[in-house]
């Protein structure tokens, strides 16, 4: 994806005090809350990934419609806590460097498994576009023969993922698992998600061919997702690398929080994930494209942005992790800006909730962005508008807190829409 970056340069940092002279929540306390929420969200992501792995075991052992639907439901449930962590990606280099292993998209699914004839067999950008690892025990990577007869987590992560330095060769993570559970969504802007049959995993009555290897790939991808999430959990524990990097410079740490909020709001979510698809009216331009779960993906991204602003996260078990936050500091520095940003975040959540409700009762997200769908387009545009507006509020928060210079990612879709069509 092409991204532009615009910088916001402001003055030097300043201490913040409560009226009457009592000291406000310290930057260190705010950073502690931010790190504690990251830890809780990644722990919940890990817990739901383990539940998904258990459902995958059941599917492989007894492939039928019920076990396939249960595995799909477990995948959808696993997405909710993970999407709330995406606000940590921008500004935290450790997270950004790692994220491509678990949430890279879009993917050229012909790398992994069989595809419909409409997919095509060649791509000028990707020599592995339709290599179909599941159907072949030997493939060529960079012109060299590679033995892929044993499908393991190490093979997926070390050999196949982003093979030949092509980002679309996504062999690991949530979306590889999603493709294996749903298959391609061949409905265009019509109703319906992917329709892979459970018999694609049935060793006794196999459809699609190579059912044993397909099951092995699914299990390897699931195990790898768990190990990758375990790595990120450890990074946010006490003494973990991500927590230590955040705490090394308090002013930079506060800037990191707002960088994450702004970059996810503007360039990534409003731009690359939403406006691009709306401009192109392309049903393939959706984040969870095989499952038609994109409405939830976008909604929980926005919930994650609001979580870090308020320093408040409700865990999957119902307990709450909360504490001093950017909102706390901002309320003392400039109450009007603090209240305004809170209202902006809530307004965007409401716009996302309308989109989510429409997807769950009227039409899927890929239908909403379809050409000629005036009401659906308007619902998506309203959410985009909310994200853009709240980014302006985030910029004002940076100014009010005197946090120096931050970089918020941009997007051609927002900054240079004509470039999208070139």
Secondary structure in CASP SS format (residue, H / E / C, confidence):
PFRMAT SS
TARGET T0000
AUTHOR 0000-0000-0000
METHOD secondary structure of the structure
MODEL  1
X C 1.00
X C 1.00
X C 1.00
X C 1.00
X E 1.00
X E 1.00
X E 1.00
X E 1.00
X E 1.00
X C 1.00
X C 1.00
X C 1.00
X C 1.00
X C 1.00
X C 1.00
X C 1.00
X E 1.00
X C 1.00
X H 1.00
X H 1.00
X H 1.00
X C 1.00
X E 1.00
X C 1.00
X C 1.00
X C 1.00
X H 1.00
X H 1.00
X H 1.00
X H 1.00
X H 1.00
X H 1.00
X H 1.00
X H 1.00
X H 1.00
X H 1.00
X H 1.00
X H 1.00
X H 1.00
X H 1.00
X H 1.00
X H 1.00
X H 1.00
X H 1.00
X H 1.00
X H 1.00
X H 1.00
X H 1.00
X H 1.00
X H 1.00
X H 1.00
X H 1.00
X H 1.00
X H 1.00
X H 1.00
X H 1.00
X H 1.00
X H 1.00
X H 1.00
X H 1.00
X H 1.00
X C 1.00
X C 1.00
X C 1.00
X H 1.00
X H 1.00
X H 1.00
X H 1.00
X H 1.00
X H 1.00
X H 1.00
X H 1.00
X H 1.00
X H 1.00
X H 1.00
X H 1.00
X H 1.00
X H 1.00
X H 1.00
X H 1.00
X H 1.00
X H 1.00
X H 1.00
X C 1.00
X C 1.00
X H 1.00
X H 1.00
X H 1.00
X C 1.00
X C 1.00
X C 1.00
X C 1.00
X H 1.00
X H 1.00
X H 1.00
X H 1.00
X H 1.00
X H 1.00
X H 1.00
X H 1.00
X H 1.00
X H 1.00
X H 1.00
X C 1.00
X C 1.00
X C 1.00
X C 1.00
X C 1.00
X H 1.00
X H 1.00
X H 1.00
X C 1.00
X C 1.00
X C 1.00
X C 1.00
X C 1.00
X H 1.00
X H 1.00
X H 1.00
X C 1.00
X C 1.00
X C 1.00
X C 1.00
X C 1.00
X C 1.00
X C 1.00
X C 1.00
X C 1.00
X C 1.00
X C 1.00
X C 1.00
X C 1.00
X H 1.00
X H 1.00
X H 1.00
X C 1.00
X C 1.00
X E 1.00
X E 1.00
X E 1.00
X E 1.00
X C 1.00
X C 1.00
X E 1.00
X E 1.00
X E 1.00
X E 1.00
X C 1.00
X C 1.00
X C 1.00
X C 1.00
X C 1.00
X H 1.00
X H 1.00
X H 1.00
X H 1.00
X H 1.00
X H 1.00
X H 1.00
X H 1.00
X C 1.00
X C 1.00
X H 1.00
X H 1.00
X H 1.00
X C 1.00
X C 1.00
X C 1.00
X C 1.00
X C 1.00
X C 1.00
X C 1.00
X C 1.00
X H 1.00
X H 1.00
X H 1.00
X H 1.00
X H 1.00
X H 1.00
X H 1.00
X H 1.00
X H 1.00
X C 1.00
X C 1.00
X C 1.00
X C 1.00
X C 1.00
X C 1.00
X C 1.00
X C 1.00
X C 1.00
X C 1.00
X C 1.00
X C 1.00
X C 1.00
X C 1.00
X C 1.00
X H 1.00
X H 1.00
X H 1.00
X H 1.00
X C 1.00
X C 1.00
X C 1.00
X C 1.00
X C 1.00
X C 1.00
X C 1.00
X C 1.00
X C 1.00
X H 1.00
X H 1.00
X H 1.00
X H 1.00
X H 1.00
X H 1.00
X H 1.00
X H 1.00
X H 1.00
X H 1.00
X H 1.00
X H 1.00
X H 1.00
X H 1.00
X H 1.00
X H 1.00
X H 1.00
X H 1.00
X H 1.00
X H 1.00
X H 1.00
X H 1.00
X H 1.00
X H 1.00
X H 1.00
X H 1.00
X C 1.00
X C 1.00
X C 1.00
X C 1.00
X H 1.00
X H 1.00
X H 1.00
X H 1.00
X H 1.00
X H 1.00
X H 1.00
X C 1.00
X C 1.00
X H 1.00
X H 1.00
X H 1.00
X H 1.00
X H 1.00
X H 1.00
X H 1.00
X H 1.00
X H 1.00
X H 1.00
X H 1.00
X H 1.00
X H 1.00
X H 1.00
X H 1.00
X H 1.00
X H 1.00
X H 1.00
X H 1.00
X H 1.00
X H 1.00
X H 1.00
X H 1.00
X H 1.00
X H 1.00
X H 1.00
X H 1.00
X H 1.00
X H 1.00
X H 1.00
X H 1.00
X C 1.00
X C 1.00
X C 1.00
X C 1.00
X C 1.00
X C 1.00
X C 1.00
X C 1.00
X C 1.00
X C 1.00
X C 1.00
X C 1.00
X C 1.00
X H 1.00
X H 1.00
X H 1.00
X H 1.00
X H 1.00
X H 1.00
X H 1.00
X H 1.00
X H 1.00
X H 1.00
X H 1.00
X H 1.00
X H 1.00
X H 1.00
X H 1.00
X H 1.00
X H 1.00
X C 1.00
X E 1.00
X E 1.00
X E 1.00
X C 1.00
X C 1.00
X C 1.00
X C 1.00
X C 1.00
X E 1.00
X E 1.00
X E 1.00
X C 1.00
X C 1.00
X C 1.00
X H 1.00
X H 1.00
X H 1.00
X H 1.00
X H 1.00
X H 1.00
X H 1.00
X H 1.00
X C 1.00
X H 1.00
X H 1.00
X H 1.00
X H 1.00
X H 1.00
X H 1.00
X H 1.00
X H 1.00
X H 1.00
X H 1.00
X H 1.00
X H 1.00
X H 1.00
X H 1.00
X H 1.00
X H 1.00
X H 1.00
X H 1.00
X H 1.00
X H 1.00
X H 1.00
X H 1.00
X H 1.00
X H 1.00
X H 1.00
X H 1.00
X H 1.00
X C 1.00
X C 1.00
X C 1.00
X H 1.00
X H 1.00
X H 1.00
X H 1.00
X C 1.00
X C 1.00
X C 1.00
X C 1.00
X C 1.00
X H 1.00
X H 1.00
X H 1.00
X H 1.00
X H 1.00
X H 1.00
X H 1.00
X H 1.00
X H 1.00
X H 1.00
X H 1.00
X H 1.00
X H 1.00
X H 1.00
X H 1.00
X H 1.00
X H 1.00
X H 1.00
X H 1.00
X H 1.00
X H 1.00
X H 1.00
X H 1.00
X H 1.00
X H 1.00
X H 1.00
X H 1.00
X C 1.00
X C 1.00
X C 1.00
X C 1.00
X E 1.00
X E 1.00
X E 1.00
X E 1.00
X E 1.00
X C 1.00
X C 1.00
X H 1.00
X H 1.00
X H 1.00
X H 1.00
X C 1.00
X H 1.00
X H 1.00
X H 1.00
X H 1.00
X H 1.00
X C 1.00
END
